[in-house]
Amino acid sequence: ETGVTQSPTHLIKTRGQQVTLRCSSQSGHNTVSWYQQALGQGPQFIFQYYREEENGRGNFPPRFSGLQFPNYSSELNVNALELDDSALYLCASSLAGAGTDTQYFGPGTRLTVL
Amino acid sequence: KQEVTQIPAALSVPEGENLVLNCSFTDSAIYNLQWFRQDPGKGLTSLLLIQSSQREQTSGRLNASLDKSSGRSTLYIAASQPGDSATYLCAVEDQAGTALIFGKGTTLSVSS
């Protein structure tokens, strides 16, 4: 059974640029959630995708957008990067949109915005 | 708005001690509660999940309890080891079953 994988591991961008982060869900999982974790803070929910549709969104501006593909992998896109976007971005997968199962997290992508 | 608080923020103990980490939440209308472990710069590892209808869960040296009415959960670690050193995060899942709302975590250091 393959766990949740994320790419890239690290990324450095400058203000105003755009970035795409990728996540492959655990085998058999149909739900992917994205979280942002700033240094010293707990993760904050960005949004969730269930069967290719957005299934919930946290308090993040529209420049944070996502996609889920038919194989349940997912992308997080961030436009017009700001310094405060520097964080660890975590992807989590689970089975069933109702959240009845444990969410399994990937290792994260560390984004630095200069 | 749901808020999750974890106390203490940091804890240092000698190897072999039993310890308790605390988590409180403001809205008792939760779907479930999870405890995670995070090593520095890494992702999260799920330790225990307690459904809202349950009172506790156990896995090896770990025991987590849930009191929904008082908005509290505790994570008990028995016979701590240096390998237990990490940040422990508590998260409640909203009733829609979508978002996990996290506390800031307790950073545990176990010395040999």
Contacts between the chains, C-beta under 8 A, distances in Angstrom:
chain1	res1	chain2	res2	distance
A	4	B	43	7.8
A	6	B	43	8.0
A	33	B	98	7.4
A	33	B	99	7.6
A	33	B	100	7.5
A	35	B	100	7.5
A	40	B	104	7.2
A	41	B	104	5.9
A	42	B	4	7.4
A	42	B	89	5.8
A	42	B	91	7.5
A	42	B	102	3.2
A	42	B	103	5.4
A	42	B	104	4.9
A	42	B	105	5.9
A	43	B	44	7.4
A	43	B	89	7.6
A	43	B	91	7.9
A	43	B	100	7.4
A	43	B	102	5.1
A	44	B	102	7.4
A	45	B	98	7.7
A	45	B	99	3.9
A	45	B	100	6.4
A	45	B	101	7.1
A	48	B	98	4.9
A	48	B	99	7.1
A	55	B	98	5.8
A	56	B	96	6.3
A	56	B	98	3.4
A	56	B	99	5.9
A	58	B	99	6.2
A	88	B	41	7.4
A	90	B	43	5.9
A	90	B	44	6.7
A	92	B	44	7.7
A	92	B	100	7.8
A	97	B	97	7.1
A	97	B	98	7.9
A	98	B	97	4.4
A	99	B	31	6.1
A	99	B	32	7.6
A	99	B	93	5.5
A	99	B	96	7.8
A	99	B	97	3.0
A	99	B	98	6.2
A	100	B	97	6.8
A	102	B	34	6.8
A	102	B	46	4.9
A	102	B	49	5.0
A	103	B	34	7.4
A	103	B	46	7.0
A	103	B	100	6.4
A	104	B	46	6.6
A	105	B	36	7.5
A	105	B	43	4.5
A	105	B	44	4.1
A	105	B	45	7.4
A	105	B	46	7.5
A	106	B	43	5.4
A	107	B	42	6.0
A	107	B	43	4.3
A	108	B	41	8.0
A	108	B	42	7.0
A	108	B	43	4.9
A	110	B	41	7.1
